[in-house]
C-alpha cells in the first residue's frame, strides 16, 4: 500500500501536525461518508467508537480527487457541522477536530488513528472499509484539512 498526503503539514509555530488555516486548501464534496470503527482508549482502555470522513469523490480547489480520507480537519461549513452533531465525541480541540473517549474524554488524535499501521483508519481500502460502518452524509459541504490517498 502506498500512502500519499496531498497537503503536507506546515512546520511553523503550530507544530508538525497542525497547519495554519490560511495555508489550507478547501475541499468540497457531495459524496462523503462518516466511517466509524472501534478502538481502545489509550487512557482508560475501554473500547470506543471513533469516526473519520471518507470521500468517494471531491474537488480540491477545483481539481477532482477520488477515494480520500480527511484528517486534521480545522474548518467545516454549517451543513457539515450540523451532520457531525450526531457524533458528539468528535469535536474541535485546540482548533483541530478529533475523537474523544466517551468514558474518560481523553482525546484521540488523527495521527494515531490514520497514520499508525494499527490505527483503525490507517487503510481505507475497499477491504478495510468492510469492517467499518459507513454513514452517508447528505448535500454538498466544504471543509479544510489534510487528505490521504491510497494507491
C-alpha positions, 0 to 999 in steps of 0.5 A: 500500500502506498500512502500519499498526503496531498497537503503536507503539514506546515512546520511553523509555530503550530507544530508538525501536525497542525497547519495554519488555516490560511495555508489550507486548501478547501475541499468540497464534496457531495459524496462523503461518508462518516466511517466509524470503527472501534478502538481502545482508549489509550487512557482508560482502555475501554473500547470506543467508537471513533469516526473519520470522513471518507470521500468517494469523490471531491474537488480540491480547489477545483481539481477532482480527487477520488477515494480520500480520507480527511484528517486534521480537519480545522474548518467545516461549513454549517451543513457539515457541522450540523451532520457531525452533531450526531457524533458528539465525541468528535469535536474541535480541540485546540482548533483541530477536530478529533475523537474523544473517549466517551468514558474518560474524554481523553482525546484521540488524535488523527495521527494515531488513528490514520497514520499508525499501521494499527490505527483503525483508519490507517487503510481505507481500502475497499477491504478495510472499509468492510469492517467499518460502518459507513454513514452517508452524509447528505448535500454538498459541504466544504471543509479544510484539512489534510487528505490521504490517498491510497494507491 
